Amino acid sequence: MGIQLTILGCHSATPRTNAHPTAQYLKINEKHILIDCGEGTQVLLRQHKVPFAKIKHIFISHLHGDHFFGLVGLISTFGLLDRRTELNIYGPKGIKEIITLQLKLSKSWTSFPLLFHELDSTEPTVILEDKKITVTTIPLDHRVYTNGFLFKEKEGLRKLNMENVAMEPEIEICDYHNLKNGKDFVKQDGEIIPNEDLTLPPKKALSYAFCSDTAYKPSIVSIIKNSTLLYHESTFLEDRKDLTERTKHSTAKEAASIAKQANVKQLILGHYSSRYKDITQFKTEAETVFNNVELAKSGKVFVF
């Protein structure tokens, strides 16, 4: 179990020499996930040695170019590499039409199953669940239909308290599985030993909340409450708060307010406007509201 987040791109609008649009690689509980896919993402994946073949799920927050223009190129490269494993793409309704039209007109049909999961709900919705993780949408407020995503580990097995287990000679190795799964132990004479006396709680499940382009939206707090890690866009500083309503973006201070209200462990800021040459200002502003703030930077890795 654990979270490893690699920032690939974290700037807004157009790509520049040292400023790449949004893309993140998330490894959570052994799942390999790509979040957003701005232009040039596959090059950044190469630079940071991310194994292409392990990515089986891609989540696209919205259909603005700086968040998905790199997707068709990545899919095409997967085909050139003779990929056979299925690829699941989660994104707004219309993403299937956009991608398949490009593949059709370029005669670049994939050699692997390409599965689209189109989204249109404005309520939080579980869109992926298996034995390891759940992924829930975070409805956001942007100029087009947009979701963030909450990635959450499933709680693991309980741990054996070997000191206490050793005191019960009737417990054998074949009983360990049931104990780890939370079952009590029943002795031959019928006495029940509570599971809590023989095991320890599992490692706390971790979670990552990705909040892409959005205006300040306090209603998301209940969805991301107590998350381990929160990425929240901070396109502007308070000096240009006048632009947030028209563009449907947030300031660093607003992002910090969301982090504080949600009681998250750590906040990551990103999606900086190119009008700011010194991004350390974003951290300074956010820290007036919330203490544990980090700045997204291409190649930066966060591990929990």
Contacts in CASP RR format, 6 or more apart in sequence:
PFRMAT RR
TARGET T0000
AUTHOR 0000-0000-0000
METHOD contacts of the structure
MODEL  1
MGIQLTILGCHSATPRTNAHPTAQYLKINEKHILIDCGEGTQVLLRQHKV
PFAKIKHIFISHLHGDHFFGLVGLISTFGLLDRRTELNIYGPKGIKEIIT
LQLKLSKSWTSFPLLFHELDSTEPTVILEDKKITVTTIPLDHRVYTNGFL
FKEKEGLRKLNMENVAMEPEIEICDYHNLKNGKDFVKQDGEIIPNEDLTL
PPKKALSYAFCSDTAYKPSIVSIIKNSTLLYHESTFLEDRKDLTERTKHS
TAKEAASIAKQANVKQLILGHYSSRYKDITQFKTEAETVFNNVELAKSGK
VFVF
1 29 0 8 1.000
1 153 0 8 1.000
1 156 0 8 1.000
1 203 0 8 1.000
1 205 0 8 1.000
1 206 0 8 1.000
2 27 0 8 1.000
2 28 0 8 1.000
2 29 0 8 1.000
2 153 0 8 1.000
2 206 0 8 1.000
2 304 0 8 1.000
3 26 0 8 1.000
3 27 0 8 1.000
3 28 0 8 1.000
3 153 0 8 1.000
3 206 0 8 1.000
3 208 0 8 1.000
3 228 0 8 1.000
3 229 0 8 1.000
3 302 0 8 1.000
3 303 0 8 1.000
3 304 0 8 1.000
4 26 0 8 1.000
4 27 0 8 1.000
4 28 0 8 1.000
4 301 0 8 1.000
4 302 0 8 1.000
4 303 0 8 1.000
5 24 0 8 1.000
5 25 0 8 1.000
5 26 0 8 1.000
5 27 0 8 1.000
5 208 0 8 1.000
5 229 0 8 1.000
5 231 0 8 1.000
5 268 0 8 1.000
5 301 0 8 1.000
5 302 0 8 1.000
5 303 0 8 1.000
6 24 0 8 1.000
6 25 0 8 1.000
6 26 0 8 1.000
6 48 0 8 1.000
6 50 0 8 1.000
6 299 0 8 1.000
6 300 0 8 1.000
6 301 0 8 1.000
7 24 0 8 1.000
7 268 0 8 1.000
7 296 0 8 1.000
7 297 0 8 1.000
7 298 0 8 1.000
7 299 0 8 1.000
7 300 0 8 1.000
7 301 0 8 1.000
7 302 0 8 1.000
8 20 0 8 1.000
8 23 0 8 1.000
8 24 0 8 1.000
8 25 0 8 1.000
8 41 0 8 1.000
8 44 0 8 1.000
8 45 0 8 1.000
8 48 0 8 1.000
8 298 0 8 1.000
8 299 0 8 1.000
9 20 0 8 1.000
9 21 0 8 1.000
9 22 0 8 1.000
9 23 0 8 1.000
9 24 0 8 1.000
9 38 0 8 1.000
9 41 0 8 1.000
9 44 0 8 1.000
9 296 0 8 1.000
9 298 0 8 1.000
10 20 0 8 1.000
10 22 0 8 1.000
10 270 0 8 1.000
10 271 0 8 1.000
10 272 0 8 1.000
10 296 0 8 1.000
10 297 0 8 1.000
10 298 0 8 1.000
11 19 0 8 1.000
11 20 0 8 1.000
11 21 0 8 1.000
11 22 0 8 1.000
11 270 0 8 1.000
11 271 0 8 1.000
11 272 0 8 1.000
11 274 0 8 1.000
12 21 0 8 1.000
12 22 0 8 1.000
12 66 0 8 1.000
12 235 0 8 1.000
12 249 0 8 1.000
12 271 0 8 1.000
12 272 0 8 1.000
12 273 0 8 1.000
12 274 0 8 1.000
13 21 0 8 1.000
13 66 0 8 1.000
13 273 0 8 1.000
13 274 0 8 1.000
14 21 0 8 1.000
14 66 0 8 1.000
14 274 0 8 1.000
15 21 0 8 1.000
15 38 0 8 1.000
15 39 0 8 1.000
15 40 0 8 1.000
15 66 0 8 1.000
16 274 0 8 1.000
18 298 0 8 1.000
19 274 0 8 1.000
20 38 0 8 1.000
20 39 0 8 1.000
20 40 0 8 1.000
20 44 0 8 1.000
20 298 0 8 1.000
21 38 0 8 1.000
21 39 0 8 1.000
21 40 0 8 1.000
21 65 0 8 1.000
21 66 0 8 1.000
21 67 0 8 1.000
21 69 0 8 1.000
22 36 0 8 1.000
22 38 0 8 1.000
22 61 0 8 1.000
22 66 0 8 1.000
22 67 0 8 1.000
22 212 0 8 1.000
22 271 0 8 1.000
23 34 0 8 1.000
23 35 0 8 1.000
23 36 0 8 1.000
23 37 0 8 1.000
23 38 0 8 1.000
23 40 0 8 1.000
23 41 0 8 1.000
23 44 0 8 1.000
24 34 0 8 1.000
24 35 0 8 1.000
24 36 0 8 1.000
24 210 0 8 1.000
24 231 0 8 1.000
25 32 0 8 1.000
25 33 0 8 1.000
25 34 0 8 1.000
25 35 0 8 1.000
25 45 0 8 1.000
25 48 0 8 1.000
25 50 0 8 1.000
25 55 0 8 1.000
26 32 0 8 1.000
26 33 0 8 1.000
26 34 0 8 1.000
26 35 0 8 1.000
26 151 0 8 1.000
26 208 0 8 1.000
27 33 0 8 1.000
28 132 0 8 1.000
28 133 0 8 1.000
28 151 0 8 1.000
28 153 0 8 1.000
28 206 0 8 1.000
28 208 0 8 1.000
29 132 0 8 1.000
29 133 0 8 1.000
29 153 0 8 1.000
29 154 0 8 1.000
30 132 0 8 1.000
31 56 0 8 1.000
31 57 0 8 1.000
31 132 0 8 1.000
31 133 0 8 1.000
32 50 0 8 1.000
32 51 0 8 1.000
32 54 0 8 1.000
32 55 0 8 1.000
32 56 0 8 1.000
32 57 0 8 1.000
33 55 0 8 1.000
33 57 0 8 1.000
33 58 0 8 1.000
33 59 0 8 1.000
33 151 0 8 1.000
34 41 0 8 1.000
34 45 0 8 1.000
34 55 0 8 1.000
34 57 0 8 1.000
34 58 0 8 1.000
34 59 0 8 1.000
34 74 0 8 1.000
35 58 0 8 1.000
35 59 0 8 1.000
35 61 0 8 1.000
35 149 0 8 1.000
35 210 0 8 1.000
36 59 0 8 1.000
36 60 0 8 1.000
36 61 0 8 1.000
36 67 0 8 1.000
36 68 0 8 1.000
36 212 0 8 1.000
37 58 0 8 1.000
37 60 0 8 1.000
37 67 0 8 1.000
37 68 0 8 1.000
37 69 0 8 1.000
37 70 0 8 1.000
37 71 0 8 1.000
37 74 0 8 1.000
38 65 0 8 1.000
38 66 0 8 1.000
38 67 0 8 1.000
38 68 0 8 1.000
38 69 0 8 1.000
38 70 0 8 1.000
38 71 0 8 1.000
39 65 0 8 1.000
39 66 0 8 1.000
39 69 0 8 1.000
39 70 0 8 1.000
40 70 0 8 1.000
41 70 0 8 1.000
41 71 0 8 1.000
41 74 0 8 1.000
42 52 0 8 1.000
42 70 0 8 1.000
42 73 0 8 1.000
42 74 0 8 1.000
42 77 0 8 1.000
44 298 0 8 1.000
44 299 0 8 1.000
45 52 0 8 1.000
45 74 0 8 1.000
47 299 0 8 1.000
48 299 0 8 1.000
52 77 0 8 1.000
52 78 0 8 1.000
52 81 0 8 1.000
52 83 0 8 1.000
53 81 0 8 1.000
53 83 0 8 1.000
53 85 0 8 1.000
55 87 0 8 1.000
56 85 0 8 1.000
56 86 0 8 1.000
56 87 0 8 1.000
56 88 0 8 1.000
57 87 0 8 1.000
57 88 0 8 1.000
57 90 0 8 1.000
57 128 0 8 1.000
57 135 0 8 1.000
58 71 0 8 1.000
58 87 0 8 1.000
58 88 0 8 1.000
58 89 0 8 1.000
58 90 0 8 1.000
59 90 0 8 1.000
59 91 0 8 1.000
59 135 0 8 1.000
59 149 0 8 1.000
59 210 0 8 1.000
60 67 0 8 1.000
60 68 0 8 1.000
60 71 0 8 1.000
60 89 0 8 1.000
60 90 0 8 1.000
60 91 0 8 1.000
60 92 0 8 1.000
60 95 0 8 1.000
61 67 0 8 1.000
61 91 0 8 1.000
61 140 0 8 1.000
61 146 0 8 1.000
61 147 0 8 1.000
61 148 0 8 1.000
61 149 0 8 1.000
61 210 0 8 1.000
61 212 0 8 1.000
61 213 0 8 1.000
62 68 0 8 1.000
62 92 0 8 1.000
62 142 0 8 1.000
62 144 0 8 1.000
62 145 0 8 1.000
62 146 0 8 1.000
62 147 0 8 1.000
62 212 0 8 1.000
62 213 0 8 1.000
63 92 0 8 1.000
63 94 0 8 1.000
63 95 0 8 1.000
63 98 0 8 1.000
63 144 0 8 1.000
63 145 0 8 1.000
64 142 0 8 1.000
64 143 0 8 1.000
64 144 0 8 1.000
64 213 0 8 1.000
67 212 0 8 1.000
67 213 0 8 1.000
68 95 0 8 1.000
71 89 0 8 1.000
71 99 0 8 1.000
72 99 0 8 1.000
72 102 0 8 1.000
72 103 0 8 1.000
75 87 0 8 1.000
75 99 0 8 1.000
75 103 0 8 1.000
75 110 0 8 1.000
75 114 0 8 1.000
76 103 0 8 1.000
76 106 0 8 1.000
76 108 0 8 1.000
78 87 0 8 1.000
78 110 0 8 1.000
78 112 0 8 1.000
79 108 0 8 1.000
79 110 0 8 1.000
79 111 0 8 1.000
79 112 0 8 1.000
82 111 0 8 1.000
83 110 0 8 1.000
83 111 0 8 1.000
83 112 0 8 1.000
84 111 0 8 1.000
84 112 0 8 1.000
85 112 0 8 1.000
86 112 0 8 1.000
86 113 0 8 1.000
86 114 0 8 1.000
86 115 0 8 1.000
87 110 0 8 1.000
87 112 0 8 1.000
87 113 0 8 1.000
87 114 0 8 1.000
87 115 0 8 1.000
88 115 0 8 1.000
88 117 0 8 1.000
88 128 0 8 1.000
89 95 0 8 1.000
89 99 0 8 1.000
89 114 0 8 1.000
89 115 0 8 1.000
89 116 0 8 1.000
89 117 0 8 1.000
90 117 0 8 1.000
90 119 0 8 1.000
90 127 0 8 1.000
90 128 0 8 1.000
90 135 0 8 1.000
90 149 0 8 1.000
91 116 0 8 1.000
91 117 0 8 1.000
91 118 0 8 1.000
91 119 0 8 1.000
91 147 0 8 1.000
92 118 0 8 1.000
92 119 0 8 1.000
92 120 0 8 1.000
92 144 0 8 1.000
92 145 0 8 1.000
92 146 0 8 1.000
92 147 0 8 1.000
93 118 0 8 1.000
93 119 0 8 1.000
93 120 0 8 1.000
93 145 0 8 1.000
94 118 0 8 1.000
95 116 0 8 1.000
95 118 0 8 1.000
96 116 0 8 1.000
96 118 0 8 1.000
99 114 0 8 1.000
99 116 0 8 1.000
102 108 0 8 1.000
103 109 0 8 1.000
103 110 0 8 1.000
117 127 0 8 1.000
119 125 0 8 1.000
119 127 0 8 1.000
119 137 0 8 1.000
119 145 0 8 1.000
119 147 0 8 1.000
120 145 0 8 1.000
121 137 0 8 1.000
121 139 0 8 1.000
122 139 0 8 1.000
123 139 0 8 1.000
124 136 0 8 1.000
124 137 0 8 1.000
124 138 0 8 1.000
124 139 0 8 1.000
124 223 0 8 1.000
125 136 0 8 1.000
125 137 0 8 1.000
126 134 0 8 1.000
126 135 0 8 1.000
126 136 0 8 1.000
127 135 0 8 1.000
127 136 0 8 1.000
127 137 0 8 1.000
128 134 0 8 1.000
128 135 0 8 1.000
129 135 0 8 1.000
131 154 0 8 1.000
132 153 0 8 1.000
132 154 0 8 1.000
133 151 0 8 1.000
133 152 0 8 1.000
133 153 0 8 1.000
133 154 0 8 1.000
134 151 0 8 1.000
134 152 0 8 1.000
134 154 0 8 1.000
135 149 0 8 1.000
135 150 0 8 1.000
135 151 0 8 1.000
135 152 0 8 1.000
136 149 0 8 1.000
136 150 0 8 1.000
136 152 0 8 1.000
136 223 0 8 1.000
137 147 0 8 1.000
137 148 0 8 1.000
137 149 0 8 1.000
137 150 0 8 1.000
138 147 0 8 1.000
138 148 0 8 1.000
138 149 0 8 1.000
138 150 0 8 1.000
138 209 0 8 1.000
138 210 0 8 1.000
138 211 0 8 1.000
138 220 0 8 1.000
138 223 0 8 1.000
138 224 0 8 1.000
139 146 0 8 1.000
139 147 0 8 1.000
139 148 0 8 1.000
139 220 0 8 1.000
140 146 0 8 1.000
140 147 0 8 1.000
140 148 0 8 1.000
140 211 0 8 1.000
140 212 0 8 1.000
140 213 0 8 1.000
140 214 0 8 1.000
140 217 0 8 1.000
140 220 0 8 1.000
141 214 0 8 1.000
141 215 0 8 1.000
141 217 0 8 1.000
141 248 0 8 1.000
142 212 0 8 1.000
142 213 0 8 1.000
142 214 0 8 1.000
142 215 0 8 1.000
142 248 0 8 1.000
142 249 0 8 1.000
143 247 0 8 1.000
143 248 0 8 1.000
146 212 0 8 1.000
146 213 0 8 1.000
146 214 0 8 1.000
147 212 0 8 1.000
148 209 0 8 1.000
148 210 0 8 1.000
148 211 0 8 1.000
148 212 0 8 1.000
148 214 0 8 1.000
149 209 0 8 1.000
149 210 0 8 1.000
150 207 0 8 1.000
150 208 0 8 1.000
150 209 0 8 1.000
150 210 0 8 1.000
150 223 0 8 1.000
150 224 0 8 1.000
150 227 0 8 1.000
151 207 0 8 1.000
151 208 0 8 1.000
151 209 0 8 1.000
151 210 0 8 1.000
152 205 0 8 1.000
152 206 0 8 1.000
152 207 0 8 1.000
152 208 0 8 1.000
153 205 0 8 1.000
153 206 0 8 1.000
153 207 0 8 1.000
154 205 0 8 1.000
155 202 0 8 1.000
155 205 0 8 1.000
156 202 0 8 1.000
156 203 0 8 1.000
156 205 0 8 1.000
157 180 0 8 1.000
157 181 0 8 1.000
157 202 0 8 1.000
158 179 0 8 1.000
158 180 0 8 1.000
158 181 0 8 1.000
158 182 0 8 1.000
158 195 0 8 1.000
158 199 0 8 1.000
158 200 0 8 1.000
158 201 0 8 1.000
158 202 0 8 1.000
159 180 0 8 1.000
159 199 0 8 1.000
159 200 0 8 1.000
159 201 0 8 1.000
159 202 0 8 1.000
160 176 0 8 1.000
160 179 0 8 1.000
160 180 0 8 1.000
160 198 0 8 1.000
160 199 0 8 1.000
160 200 0 8 1.000
161 197 0 8 1.000
161 198 0 8 1.000
161 199 0 8 1.000
161 200 0 8 1.000
164 197 0 8 1.000
164 198 0 8 1.000
165 171 0 8 1.000
165 179 0 8 1.000
165 198 0 8 1.000
168 185 0 8 1.000
168 187 0 8 1.000
168 193 0 8 1.000
168 198 0 8 1.000
170 185 0 8 1.000
170 187 0 8 1.000
170 188 0 8 1.000
171 179 0 8 1.000
171 185 0 8 1.000
171 198 0 8 1.000
175 185 0 8 1.000
178 185 0 8 1.000
179 185 0 8 1.000
179 195 0 8 1.000
179 198 0 8 1.000
179 199 0 8 1.000
180 199 0 8 1.000
182 195 0 8 1.000
182 199 0 8 1.000
183 195 0 8 1.000
184 192 0 8 1.000
184 193 0 8 1.000
184 194 0 8 1.000
184 195 0 8 1.000
185 192 0 8 1.000
185 193 0 8 1.000
185 195 0 8 1.000
185 198 0 8 1.000
186 192 0 8 1.000
186 193 0 8 1.000
187 193 0 8 1.000
206 228 0 8 1.000
206 229 0 8 1.000
206 304 0 8 1.000
207 226 0 8 1.000
207 227 0 8 1.000
207 228 0 8 1.000
207 229 0 8 1.000
208 227 0 8 1.000
208 228 0 8 1.000
208 229 0 8 1.000
208 230 0 8 1.000
208 231 0 8 1.000
209 223 0 8 1.000
209 224 0 8 1.000
209 227 0 8 1.000
209 229 0 8 1.000
209 230 0 8 1.000
209 231 0 8 1.000
209 262 0 8 1.000
209 264 0 8 1.000
210 231 0 8 1.000
211 220 0 8 1.000
211 224 0 8 1.000
211 230 0 8 1.000
211 231 0 8 1.000
211 232 0 8 1.000
211 233 0 8 1.000
211 255 0 8 1.000
211 258 0 8 1.000
212 233 0 8 1.000
212 271 0 8 1.000
213 233 0 8 1.000
213 235 0 8 1.000
213 248 0 8 1.000
213 249 0 8 1.000
213 271 0 8 1.000
214 220 0 8 1.000
214 233 0 8 1.000
214 248 0 8 1.000
214 249 0 8 1.000
214 250 0 8 1.000
215 244 0 8 1.000
215 245 0 8 1.000
215 248 0 8 1.000
215 249 0 8 1.000
215 250 0 8 1.000
216 244 0 8 1.000
216 250 0 8 1.000
216 251 0 8 1.000
216 254 0 8 1.000
216 257 0 8 1.000
216 258 0 8 1.000
217 258 0 8 1.000
218 257 0 8 1.000
218 258 0 8 1.000
218 261 0 8 1.000
220 258 0 8 1.000
220 262 0 8 1.000
221 258 0 8 1.000
221 261 0 8 1.000
221 262 0 8 1.000
224 230 0 8 1.000
224 258 0 8 1.000
224 262 0 8 1.000
224 264 0 8 1.000
225 262 0 8 1.000
225 263 0 8 1.000
226 262 0 8 1.000
226 263 0 8 1.000
226 264 0 8 1.000
227 262 0 8 1.000
227 264 0 8 1.000
227 265 0 8 1.000
228 264 0 8 1.000
228 265 0 8 1.000
228 266 0 8 1.000
228 304 0 8 1.000
229 264 0 8 1.000
229 265 0 8 1.000
229 266 0 8 1.000
229 268 0 8 1.000
229 302 0 8 1.000
229 304 0 8 1.000
230 258 0 8 1.000
230 259 0 8 1.000
230 262 0 8 1.000
230 264 0 8 1.000
230 266 0 8 1.000
230 267 0 8 1.000
230 268 0 8 1.000
231 268 0 8 1.000
231 269 0 8 1.000
231 270 0 8 1.000
231 296 0 8 1.000
232 250 0 8 1.000
232 255 0 8 1.000
232 258 0 8 1.000
232 259 0 8 1.000
232 267 0 8 1.000
232 268 0 8 1.000
232 269 0 8 1.000
232 270 0 8 1.000
233 249 0 8 1.000
233 250 0 8 1.000
233 255 0 8 1.000
233 269 0 8 1.000
233 270 0 8 1.000
233 271 0 8 1.000
234 250 0 8 1.000
234 251 0 8 1.000
234 252 0 8 1.000
234 254 0 8 1.000
234 255 0 8 1.000
234 269 0 8 1.000
234 270 0 8 1.000
234 271 0 8 1.000
234 272 0 8 1.000
234 282 0 8 1.000
234 286 0 8 1.000
235 244 0 8 1.000
235 247 0 8 1.000
235 249 0 8 1.000
235 250 0 8 1.000
235 251 0 8 1.000
235 271 0 8 1.000
235 272 0 8 1.000
235 273 0 8 1.000
236 243 0 8 1.000
236 244 0 8 1.000
236 249 0 8 1.000
236 250 0 8 1.000
236 251 0 8 1.000
236 252 0 8 1.000
236 273 0 8 1.000
237 251 0 8 1.000
237 252 0 8 1.000
237 253 0 8 1.000
237 276 0 8 1.000
237 281 0 8 1.000
237 282 0 8 1.000
237 285 0 8 1.000
238 251 0 8 1.000
238 252 0 8 1.000
238 253 0 8 1.000
238 285 0 8 1.000
240 251 0 8 1.000
240 273 0 8 1.000
240 275 0 8 1.000
241 251 0 8 1.000
243 249 0 8 1.000
244 250 0 8 1.000
244 251 0 8 1.000
244 254 0 8 1.000
249 271 0 8 1.000
251 285 0 8 1.000
252 269 0 8 1.000
252 281 0 8 1.000
252 282 0 8 1.000
252 283 0 8 1.000
252 285 0 8 1.000
252 286 0 8 1.000
253 285 0 8 1.000
253 286 0 8 1.000
253 288 0 8 1.000
253 289 0 8 1.000
255 267 0 8 1.000
255 269 0 8 1.000
255 286 0 8 1.000
256 267 0 8 1.000
256 285 0 8 1.000
256 286 0 8 1.000
256 287 0 8 1.000
256 288 0 8 1.000
256 289 0 8 1.000
256 290 0 8 1.000
256 293 0 8 1.000
257 289 0 8 1.000
257 290 0 8 1.000
259 267 0 8 1.000
259 286 0 8 1.000
259 289 0 8 1.000
259 290 0 8 1.000
259 293 0 8 1.000
260 289 0 8 1.000
260 290 0 8 1.000
265 292 0 8 1.000
265 304 0 8 1.000
266 292 0 8 1.000
266 293 0 8 1.000
266 294 0 8 1.000
266 302 0 8 1.000
267 286 0 8 1.000
267 290 0 8 1.000
267 292 0 8 1.000
267 293 0 8 1.000
267 294 0 8 1.000
268 293 0 8 1.000
268 294 0 8 1.000
268 295 0 8 1.000
268 296 0 8 1.000
268 302 0 8 1.000
269 282 0 8 1.000
269 283 0 8 1.000
269 286 0 8 1.000
269 293 0 8 1.000
269 294 0 8 1.000
269 295 0 8 1.000
269 296 0 8 1.000
270 282 0 8 1.000
270 295 0 8 1.000
270 296 0 8 1.000
272 279 0 8 1.000
272 282 0 8 1.000
276 282 0 8 1.000
279 295 0 8 1.000
280 295 0 8 1.000
282 295 0 8 1.000
283 293 0 8 1.000
283 294 0 8 1.000
283 295 0 8 1.000
286 293 0 8 1.000
287 293 0 8 1.000
294 300 0 8 1.000
294 302 0 8 1.000
END
